[in-house]
Amino acid sequence: MQDANVLIYLVRHDLRVADNPILDRLASSEHKFTHLLPVYIIPPRQIEVAGFLQPGKKSPFPEAKSDVAGFWRCGPHRARFVAQSLWNLKENLVKLGNDLTIRIGRHADVVESLVEGLKQHQKTVSAVWMIAEEGYEEEQDEKSVAQVCSALDIDHELWVDEKYFVDDRDLKLESPQDLPDVFTTYRKTNEPLRERPRRTRPRPSDGSLPKPIETSHIPSQSSPFEIPLSLEAFEAALLRPIESDLPEIASVDEGKSAHPFRGGEDNALNRLNHLVKSGNASLYKSSRNGLLGVDYSTKLSGYLAQGCITARQIHEELLHFEDGTDDQYADTEGYGQGENEGTQAIRFELLWRDYMRLCTRKFRAKLFHRSGFRENHSHKWKTGRTDDKEADVQSSSAEETSMIMKRILEGTTGQSLIDASSRELILTGYTSNRARQNVASFLAKHLNIDWRYGAEWYEFMLVDYDVNSNWSNWQYVAGVGNDPRGEARIFNPVKQAFDYDKDGEYVRCWLPELRKVEKLENLFQPWTTPREDWERFDLVGLPMAENPVIKINFSVEGKPKSTRRPYARRRGQGREDPTGPSNSKPTPPPQSPPSIKPQSQVPHRTEPVGGFAPNVRGVPHGGGRGYGREFRGRGYYSGPRRGFPGGRGQWQHPFEQGYAPMPFNSW
């Protein structure tokens, strides 16, 4: 009997069957393969896999924790979303006559195991295909697979990642280094945006793919792990080691979540259809700075991050509406009337997402360096590490910085917009773009804390985490990335609260302990409440009122009362409005906020209420993430990794456990 000719398709952030270049090719007759084996490999350095261990077994991999702060690299919200997306892909592949195999391990090891195991059943793997990605660790996986394929005399092919707005083959760049350092310049080379994307690829027809491999012939998951067969059990295994590491905070009505969506291609397409049909896509320009509700923004970012949907699928659906070619949108206002400011703004944001990804390609490991794309080593950041020789130890000790970070993460700083966003993030895995910018500015600009702590916390918490968007945007706001204004871009969280939470609904939603506070000026900074009202509003004993991390003076113009400019400011053009002239300042509201009486500026102080101990790692330079010394990732020093002092699954702090303030890798 003639051996089967097998293609292994390594699925990563391309969890869809429609507009998938590899499946589109395989659905045609332009290939030699008789069998197809789609495989998703859970990367142990990015997703904690201890929940898949067989009873009594130990994991051969280090815990999947971040290098600077020691947070889990994939939190419970994204873990659920990924699990749901994988199962939906599995279901859709079954409908096409195939299936999805899930494994745990190093990519090269899994590929070698599959090749050798299939050979025993007269099935020859002749090629391994995967879609190329920009992430540093993803590139390391690609190289390791290429090496094992070369050793086994198997073809290895990397495909262009087609989930972005402008196809790589259509970029007007000779090399990654030709990418402009300013987004505006890049945007102008791609206008008009409506004409830039390529056409989408169709969903393969049922039965058009090569045959599946018999389940009994597929090598099983190697010890010490086992893969559950149901979505519920798979989700539980992902969540088991990480779920209890969330800070304990007051619960609120779960119906308030701005991101109640489940993962998967089907849900992504349903969401896109809803956005266009409901008219919310046309309103995006005016609603995108909202804070509450499911429709103030597209909520497609999580699906884009996992490749459940592509940017050009979004673009094409907008075209159907704008050109009047899909009757399901006939009753929606603006149907057949061309591009409007809302659909134009969506394309603008999709191009911005492209740009962040291209910055990763250009700057590579600098994406994770504290000095950023600018390579500015002169700035002294505060840190929770005692061994960081480049840190600012004059204005804040490592212990004090750790205490402040604890309060930022738990949402008790006394800046209510910041605190509400932190609580929302913990409870739902999502917070608005407006809130994210304010949190990043607050941490990096107002408190001068190493911005990477925030970037790693978002990596842990966000359901829509994307390596390119997350790290590039944190650099942008922190002033070390490609924002021309650099350190001059500073958000005042009090003014921003008045601008975008005009009735205080957002703050009251996520900070139930402040719901009794009546005046907005007191709600947004509880410490400003007259002392005689504290007992009536239940503010007595609340850290956000008794001991705010920082006090910000605010007048009706939204400027500090002090005339001193506390930050070095550089002029320059910022990221512009998608439909208007360049303006990096937040859009002013139609109504001015009420006046607030000036308060005396008080340096921020925190009491030792327990917190994260400093990190043991040295100054970042070369090495870091990966499997011991085999892979060196993200440009970090690979110091010892100890995890949380309380062990896995515990949100505990060393000072609360009786530890001396020693350098544990616990935040």
Secondary structure, DSSP 4 states (H G I P E B T S, - for coil): -PPEEEEEEEESS---STT-HHHHHHTSS-S--SEEEEEEEE-TTTS--GGGBPTT---SS---B-SSS--BSS-HHHHHHHHHHHHHHHHHHHHTT---EEEES-HHHHHHHHHHHHHTTTEEEEEEEEE---SHHHHHHHHHHHHHHHHTT-EEEEEP---SSS-GGG-S-SSGGGS-SSHHHHHHTT-SGGG-SPPPPPPPPTT-SPEEPPGGGSPPPPTTB---SSHHHHHHHHHTTTGGGSPP-----GGG-S--PPPSHHHHHHHHHHHHHTTTTTTHHHHTT--SSSSSS---HHHHHHTSS-HHHHHHHHHHHHHT--GGGTTSTTTTS---HHHHHHHHHHHHHHHHHHHHHHHGGGGG-TTTTTT------B-S-TT-TTS--SSS-HHHHHHHHHHHHHT-SS-HHHHHHHHHHHHHS---HHHHHHHHHIIIIIS-B-HHHHHHHHHHH-TT--HHHHHHHHHHHHTSSS-TTGGG----HHHHHHHH-TTSHHHHHH-GGGTT--SHHHHHSGGGS-GGGTTTTT-TT-HHHHS-S------TTS--SS----S-------PPPTTSS---SPPPPSSPPPP----------------PPPP---S--S--BSSTTS--BTT---------TT-TT----GGGGT--S---S--
